Amino acid sequence: MRKALAIYAVSVTLALAGGGAKWSYEGETGPEHWGDLSPEFIMCKLGKNQSPVDLNERYTVKACVKPIEFHYSADVKAVKNTGYSIKALAEGKSYVVVDGKKFYLKQFHFHTPSEHTVNGKYYPMEMHLVHADEEGNLAVIGVFFKVGKQNATLERVLSAAPEQPGKKNALAEPVNPYDLLPEDKSFYRYSGSLTTPPCSEGVRWFVMREPLELSQEQLARFQELMGKNNRPVQPINARKILK
């Protein structure tokens, strides 16, 4: 049963977005209408640095970018069905270092199909690892998934995912989010936004270039739980994508 049309709104961050304004991924409350649903969602319509984007070679610039420093531990112990996505909750011990700052992992969640595209190509699924520094600035790491062999770490999250929106379950054993990263840590980097209302900008985006695998059966289970929950790609405008 599809869960994407829950009547309460949950943002990418841990708080409710827009004071409970109702939004969805289709119809009159779908992405093309988000900016009109609440004054707090105005950036969804007027923002110039919105996400997701097409990671297209026409806009990429080769640059000497510092690698992300990962300091992850097994601190993901619960998974929640938000009504829009399946979200795994971190306890605040895992962090990354980018631009000389520590950004602590708050949660990771999933979109089917992917939100970002690569030269116009969608992947079957995308995971977003959402981090925040002490000032509340956000850094999000995107990981693509393609259909292949079963993903054992992903299965631990998926098997605990509640069917009912709003419910939260404990994982049988903690998950280390590092196990959900590709071996090749090269990435695309750009400045963007949250991909759900309120579409706040100023988000540091790092999208891994190498996809992970999940089985067709795992993908079908995610789709059953979440439905289609990807925002369409947004104009790149004056931005450049670093790689």
C-alpha positions in Angstrom: 0.0 0.0 0.0 1.4 3.4 -0.9 2.3 5.7 2.0 3.3 8.8 0.1 -0.1 10.6 0.6 0.0 10.9 4.4 -1.9 13.9 5.6 0.9 15.4 7.7 4.1 17.0 6.3 7.6 16.1 7.5 10.6 18.1 6.2 14.0 16.6 5.3 15.2 17.9 8.7 13.9 16.6 11.9 11.2 19.2 12.4 7.8 19.5 10.8 8.0 21.8 7.8 5.8 24.8 7.2 3.8 24.6 10.4 2.0 21.5 9.1 1.1 22.8 5.7 0.0 19.9 3.5 2.1 19.0 0.5 2.7 15.9 -1.6 4.3 14.6 -4.8 1.3 14.8 -7.1 -1.8 16.8 -7.9 -2.7 20.1 -6.4 -0.2 19.8 -3.6 2.6 18.4 -5.8 6.0 20.0 -6.5 4.8 22.5 -9.1 2.5 24.0 -6.4 4.7 23.8 -3.3 5.6 27.5 -3.4 1.9 28.5 -3.3 0.9 26.2 -0.4 2.5 28.3 2.4 4.4 31.5 2.8 7.2 29.4 4.4 7.5 27.5 1.1 8.1 30.5 -1.1 11.7 29.5 -1.9 10.2 26.4 -3.7 9.0 28.9 -6.3 11.3 31.8 -6.1 14.7 30.2 -5.2 17.5 30.4 -7.8 19.7 27.7 -6.2 17.2 24.8 -5.9 17.8 21.1 -5.8 17.9 18.5 -7.3 19.7 19.3 -10.5 20.9 17.4 -13.5 24.6 16.7 -12.9 25.5 17.4 -16.5 28.9 17.5 -18.1 28.0 20.9 -19.6 27.9 22.5 -16.2 30.7 20.6 -14.5 34.1 22.1 -13.7 37.1 20.1 -12.8 38.5 21.4 -9.5 40.9 20.5 -6.8 38.3 19.7 -4.2 39.2 18.3 -0.8 37.9 14.8 0.0 35.2 14.4 2.6 36.5 13.2 5.9 34.2 10.5 7.2 34.0 9.8 10.9 31.0 7.5 11.0 30.1 4.9 13.7 27.3 2.5 14.3 24.9 5.1 15.8 21.9 4.5 13.5 19.4 2.6 15.7 15.9 3.4 14.5 13.9 3.8 11.3 10.8 5.8 10.7 8.1 6.0 8.1 7.5 9.7 7.6 4.7 9.3 5.1 7.0 10.7 2.4 10.1 8.6 2.9 11.8 5.9 4.9 14.1 7.7 7.3 16.9 6.2 9.5 17.7 8.2 12.6 21.2 8.8 13.8 22.2 9.6 17.4 24.7 12.3 16.7 28.0 10.6 17.0 28.7 10.2 13.3 30.1 13.3 11.4 31.9 14.4 8.4 34.4 17.2 7.9 34.0 19.5 5.0 35.3 23.0 4.5 37.1 22.6 7.8 33.9 22.2 9.7 32.2 19.2 11.5 28.8 18.3 10.2 26.9 15.8 12.3 24.7 13.1 10.7 21.1 13.6 11.7 19.3 11.1 9.4 19.3 9.5 6.1 16.3 8.8 3.9 15.4 7.6 0.4 13.8 8.7 -2.8 12.4 6.5 -5.7 13.4 7.2 -8.4 16.5 9.3 -7.9 16.1 13.1 -7.5 19.4 14.1 -9.1 20.1 12.9 -12.6 23.4 12.4 -14.4 23.4 13.7 -17.9 19.7 13.3 -17.9 19.7 9.7 -16.5 17.6 8.7 -13.5 18.8 6.0 -11.1 16.2 3.7 -9.5 16.8 5.1 -6.0 18.8 7.8 -4.2 19.8 8.1 -0.5 20.3 11.4 1.2 22.6 11.6 4.3 21.6 14.8 6.1 24.2 16.6 8.2 24.2 19.8 10.2 26.9 21.9 11.9 26.6 23.7 15.2 25.1 26.7 13.5 22.5 24.6 11.7 24.1 24.8 8.2 23.4 21.7 6.2 25.5 19.3 4.2 23.8 16.5 2.3 25.5 13.5 0.7 23.6 11.8 -2.1 24.2 8.2 -3.0 22.7 6.6 -6.1 21.5 3.0 -6.2 21.2 0.7 -9.3 19.6 -2.7 -9.6 22.0 -5.6 -9.0 22.7 -7.8 -6.1 21.0 -7.6 -2.7 22.4 -5.0 -0.3 22.9 -6.5 3.1 23.2 -3.3 5.0 20.3 -1.7 3.3 18.2 -4.8 4.1 18.7 -4.2 7.9 17.1 -0.8 7.5 14.4 -1.9 5.1 13.4 -5.0 7.1 12.7 -2.7 10.2 10.9 0.0 8.2 7.3 0.5 9.5 4.4 0.2 7.0 2.3 2.8 8.8 3.3 6.5 8.4 4.4 8.1 11.7 5.6 4.9 13.2 9.2 4.3 14.3 10.9 0.9 14.8 14.2 0.0 16.5 16.8 -1.7 14.3 17.7 -5.2 15.3 21.3 -4.0 15.5 22.9 -0.6 14.9 23.9 0.4 11.4 27.2 2.2 10.5 26.3 4.6 7.7 29.8 4.2 6.3 28.6 0.8 5.0 26.2 2.6 2.8 28.9 4.5 0.9 30.6 3.5 -2.3 34.2 2.4 -2.4 35.0 5.3 -4.7 34.4 8.5 -2.6 34.6 10.9 -5.6 31.7 13.3 -5.9 29.9 16.1 -7.6 29.6 19.3 -5.4 27.3 22.2 -5.8 25.3 24.7 -3.7 21.6 23.9 -3.6 18.6 23.5 -1.3 16.4 21.0 0.5 14.5 19.0 -2.0 11.3 19.1 0.1 9.4 22.1 1.5 10.5 24.7 2.7 13.2 24.2 0.0 15.7 26.3 2.0 18.8 27.2 0.1 22.4 27.3 1.2 22.8 23.5 1.4 26.2 22.0 0.6 25.5 19.1 -1.8 27.9 16.2 -2.4 26.6 13.6 -4.7 28.7 10.4 -5.0 29.6 9.5 -8.5 29.7 5.7 -8.0 26.3 4.0 -7.4 25.7 1.2 -4.9 23.5 -1.8 -5.7 20.2 -3.1 -4.4 18.1 -6.0 -5.6 15.0 -5.6 -7.7 13.0 -7.1 -4.8 14.4 -4.5 -2.3 13.6 -1.7 -4.8 10.0 -2.9 -5.1 9.7 -2.9 -1.3 10.9 0.7 -1.0 8.5 1.7 -3.8 5.7 0.0 -2.0 6.4 1.9 1.2 7.1 5.3 -0.3 5.6 5.5 -3.7 7.1 8.0 -6.2 8.7 10.6 -4.0 11.2 12.6 -6.1 11.1 16.3 -6.9 11.8 17.1 -10.6 15.2 18.5 -11.5 15.5 22.3 -11.1 17.2 24.9 -13.3 21.0 25.1 -12.8 20.9 28.9 -13.5 24.3 30.5 -12.9 25.7 27.6 -10.8 28.6 25.4 -11.6 29.1 21.8 -10.5 32.5 20.9 -9.2 34.0 17.4 -9.6 
